[in-house]
Amino acid sequence: MDFIRLHTNLAYYLFDRPDDDDAASDFFDVARLKEAMAKALVAFYPLAGHLSVDGSGRVQIDCNGEGALFVVARSGNTLDEIKELKPSLELRRLLVPRIDEPPSVILAVTFFVCGGVALGTALHHVSIDARSALHFFQTWSALCRDGDRATVELPCHDRTLLRARSPPAIQPDALLTFYPKVALSDPSGPTANEVFTISRDQAAALRRLCGGASTFCAVSALLWQCTCVARRLPLDSKALLAFPANVRRRVKPPLPDRYFGNALLRVGVAAAARDIASEPLGSVAGRIRAAIGRMDDDEMVRSAIDYHHETAEMDRQPGKGILPETELHVISWLGMPLSDADFGWGKPRVVSRAESNRGGFLHLMSNGAADGGVRVLMQARPSNLPVRPWLMCMEAANIKELERLLHEALARC
């Protein structure tokens, strides 16, 4: 099995070399990083194991203690050159190594000629989701920065809390909400990656337009509506919006705050393309909000867990390819303090994905750069306003029309 295609949390951090001579003298000292990571892996021991496949074909973690992969490299590029690159295979090759070994986590520290550093990461969703990954990086960076003075909040490794029931009890209604499958196919034409931005004021205006909906619901509604129009979907076709949703606080009893693992279920919202394209934006956001609300039914959530266990669907991470044009998948990092990873030499200038090779997938990020900026701006913004960027990968033939529709919609906010 090609394990590297299963490492789906492909992200990187860019750090500027400190101006202070004392701080710069040991900037990203490799021995210090490794020592701190070894301490962190004691608490986060599943990340020190390797991936394997059980008799039923499910990906699992073999907690053999063989350790994470830690790579050190040097590049002739500068940070300014790297931050201008869109997520791509080229950027992935520069910052996150591709290997044949199956560790749970891959980390790469790359030193640039300008003195800056990139920390590339690849993690598998069978090990953790983004929230657990953030917990690990916050712990590792704190141990590196503060040493024995670091405050470490230990993770909870009790995965029986999300164990499927025996016997399973799968309700048909649950499958209408918890969209079970991702079916990728070879694209009929080229795909393209773009990064769009939205200002804080525009996000607030969207929320008001959507009756006080969350930023996630409002922005996802706008993207879904504009994507349906840009793709020129047949009016009677079924348009689907899907997104991974965190069930930590929705199961009963709720999971511990520091639950370590993957607590995501994929939620789906479906409607006729004509309705999504023509309804007021608030109505589209209401559909998304209603789907999220159905997650408050513990029986529905447990039924979805049973189904995923029976089909091993949670372990099958899609590789390259494209979704049907009727589908859009939104992955949100909104509200996550991704820029808090201070290893002792300052917070990162940029936090972003390294690669996006799956057409029809959209990533929402809060302040992709530590200073509130983004790497690629598709629309002008006042320099004093923070932005919320989203990364979109879709059919190249439609992405320019999507850009035009988004600009028009945001101009009306």
Secondary structure as UniProt FT lines:
FT   HELIX           3..6
FT   STRAND          7..15
FT   HELIX           21..25
FT   TURN            26..28
FT   HELIX           30..43
FT   HELIX           45..48
FT   STRAND          50..53
FT   TURN            55..56
FT   STRAND          59..62
FT   STRAND          69..75
FT   HELIX           79..83
FT   HELIX           89..95
FT   STRAND          105..112
FT   TURN            113..114
FT   STRAND          117..124
FT   TURN            125..127
FT   HELIX           130..146
FT   HELIX           147..149
FT   HELIX           159..162
FT   HELIX           172..177
FT   STRAND          191..199
FT   HELIX           200..209
FT   TURN            210..211
FT   HELIX           215..230
FT   TURN            231..232
FT   TURN            235..236
FT   STRAND          238..246
FT   TURN            248..250
FT   TURN            257..258
FT   STRAND          264..272
FT   HELIX           273..278
FT   HELIX           281..293
FT   HELIX           294..296
FT   HELIX           298..311
FT   HELIX           313..315
FT   STRAND          321..322
FT   TURN            325..326
FT   STRAND          327..332
FT   TURN            334..335
FT   HELIX           338..340
FT   STRAND          350..353
FT   STRAND          358..359
FT   STRAND          361..364
FT   TURN            370..371
FT   TURN            383..384
FT   STRAND          387..395
FT   HELIX           396..411
//
